[in-house]
């Protein structure tokens, strides 16, 4: 669950933010796996995103649910927002 999302953010804007994060983290993971000669890079991926909306105000409610496919991906995203 993500909290304190600015109410002006739309679902597509939030998806763009998460997608860009996953792209950047996956590049890092693949680069690290190539240096370590491992073939099993843990990728950052998500399979569900829900941003509830108030259609009267045309704004989101300030929270969202994002289901990352691994706990590693969730921690990467959390760490990127808290640093």
PyMOL commands that set and color helices and strands:
alter all, ss='L'
color gray80, all
select helices_A, chain A and resi 11-35+71-82
alter helices_A, ss='H'
color red, helices_A
select strands_A, chain A and resi 2-3+46-50+53-54+59-60+63-68
alter strands_A, ss='S'
color yellow, strands_A
deselect
rebuild
show_as cartoon
